[in-house]
Amino acid sequence: MKIGFLGPAYPFRGGIAQFSTQLAQELKRNNEIKFFSFKHQYPKILFPGKDQFSKSEKPDFTIISKLTPYNPFTWFSTVKSINDWKPDILIISYWIPFFALSFGFILRHLNKKTKLYYIVHNIDFHEKWIFAKSFTKYAFKKADLLVTLSESVYKDACKLFPKKKTVHGFHPVYNCYDFEKYTKVSAKSELKLTEKKVILFFGYIKPYKGLELLIRSFPSILEKLPDAYLMIVGEVYGDDTVYSNLIKKLNIENNVTFLNRFVTNEEVELYYKAADVLALPYISATQSGVIQIAYDMKLGAVATPVGSLAELVLDNKTGIMAKDVSKEAFADAIVRYFELDQGELIRNIKKENKKYNWEALGKLIINAMKLYS
């Protein structure tokens, strides 16, 4: 079967590109794969980060870089490239309405024999978009199937598209970051954190991810856990002084590392292996890719009870769920996490990892395709 992908791929970085790459690698085992990616993804004026490009290794499948979503002239050439290759299936990544017009136009001009399937990362978006529902409806008009990755997004999709064929999928564990270069002992030693209980906040830093809440909770954590250490690793989208000034104001600089940059795939292992817990102090959420990295590293998590995080963080089994979205509740949850039996925690994570793998998601998608063909 010929399966095409429409969305970001190498050299673009980020969770959506990484997810699609992992899924493509899985489907490549029994199918012919080709990626129809972006020539440019965002105009610089709209991109809040420092760099849009990855410095990691190129994946081993064909990538056609044609589409610039804000340049309609490239929409026609993208349509031609896809139609010339004649895929049986086209899988489209959708996470924000910025791409809706280009995706909707392209899907309306494709060969009718090509089945069109969206991987839906978000429908109720973290940032506010004008006419978001209208744009999303335009993008999904010609879709044959929607595949969601969490219960909350599945409900949102069914509500907005009650007549669309929709499959409740899941976000698999990322198994592409552990190069076995470090152990927990050697990673802590490398970062000079051997005697610390390391709390990791990882990934792009946007307001909805609740880093400010985590920082405000940290003095209370230090009162109960004097050897606690907060490691913030990720590029801030927006004003980073909000966080650095708060760290100074709370007088916790000696217990915090703030690495404000995007880290490559090859660097991820060091920070996860050095950590004792992953912090997810989200204000809102759908699914989370960073927790699926943690589970591959056998690292538990503490999360707020929002979105689909409760599907991923099993309270008192693979981590701790805070009672609510407040600094007091999150501090209490972190303290309780360190009271868990770590051996039992790891055994529970291993059990969950067997459920959330790329082979299972690939089979779910292929079986859904057969069902709706």
Secondary structure, DSSP 4 states (H G I P E B T S, - for coil): -EEEEES--TTB-SHHHHHHHHHHHHHTTTSEEEEEEES--S-GGG--SS--B--SPPPSSEEEEEE-TT-THHHHHHHHHHHHH--SEEEEEE-SGGGHHHHHHHHHTS-TTSEEEEEES-SS-SS--TTHHHHHHHHHTT-SEEEESSHHHHHHHHHH-TTS-EEE---PPP-SS--S---HHHHHHHTT-TTSEEEEEES-B-GGG-HHHHHHHHHHHHHH-TTEEEEEES-BSS-THHHHHHHHHTT-GGGEEEE-S---HHHHHHHHHH-SEEEE--SS-S--HHHHHHHHTT--EEE-S-TTHHHHS-BTTTEEE-SSSSHHHHHHHHHHHTTS-HHHHHHHHHHHHHHS-HHHHHHHHHHHHHHH-
